[in-house]
Amino acid sequence: MMFQHDEPVLELTDEQSWKLLEKTQHGRIVLTAAGETDIFPINYLAHDGKLLMRSAPGTKLAEVTINENVVFETDGITSDEAWSVVVKGTARVLQAGDEIEAAEKLGLKSWIPTLKDFYIELKPAQLSGRHFNLGDQPERY
């Protein structure tokens, strides 16, 4: 098991949550603009206390430029355990040449064979994670 605990749910520390973020490459980003909320599956890279993602022009990129406040979630599940990490923070499209060059060197690849020329950086403001021991619902007495 990833984390040992007797209770069904363990609240993870920021350090434990960040380690899970570093070991995972997929998640969902939640964006809100003009009163509409969207959620997008996205691959990412955790690096230097931030999350880095790639995007093509479109809704996702437009919404990040309209409203920098985002929520990101990633999780994992096996037959007997699961976990979830939620990141709230601010996102921005990298603009400076040196930032883009540094991002390129990290080797973040797109999942699908499309051009994703823009990098989005998510700076966490709040991090929360939970680990779950899976099992049947207990009997009521």
Beta strands, then each sheet from edge to edge (+ up, - down):
strand 1: 9-12
strand 2: 26-33
strand 3: 36-47
strand 4: 50-55
strand 5: 69-77
strand 6: 81-93
strand 7: 118-133
sheet 1: 1+ 7- 4+ 3- 2+ 5- 6+
end
